[in-house]
């Protein structure tokens, strides 16, 4: 069983992300500088609906993935 350190000092951010995750929502975007804990925050937030049996889909954007978006857009014209 994988164990991680407890998430501390992020209660307000966690509450905001969890409240944005609701049925019918198109999705959420969490943005910020590198290394501030965005991934950890979102993983913690997604554990809440996942633990209730909801389907959770994870998408991760990056500078490298930007080229894929441009290729897809060109292919749909």
URDASUL-V147930 format. One record per backbone hydrogen bond with DSSP energy under -1.0 kcal/mol. NH is the residue of the N-H (numbers start at 1). CO is the residue of the C=O. E is the energy in kcal/mol with one decimal. If there is no record, write none. Layout:
# URDASUL-V147930
NH;CO;E + NH;CO;E
This chain:
# URDASUL-V147930
14;10;-3.0 + 15;11;-2.5 + 16;12;-2.1 + 17;13;-2.4 + 18;14;-2.7 + 19;15;-2.3 + 20;16;-1.1 + 25;22;-2.0 + 36;33;-1.2 + 41;37;-2.4 + 42;38;-2.5 + 43;39;-2.6 + 44;40;-2.3 + 45;41;-2.2 + 46;42;-2.9 + 47;43;-1.1 + 48;45;-1.0 + 50;46;-1.8 + 51;47;-1.9 + 53;50;-1.6 + 54;49;-2.4 + 69;65;-1.5 + 70;66;-1.8 + 71;67;-2.1 + 72;68;-2.4 + 73;69;-2.4 + 74;70;-2.0 + 75;71;-2.1 + 76;72;-1.0 + 77;74;-1.1
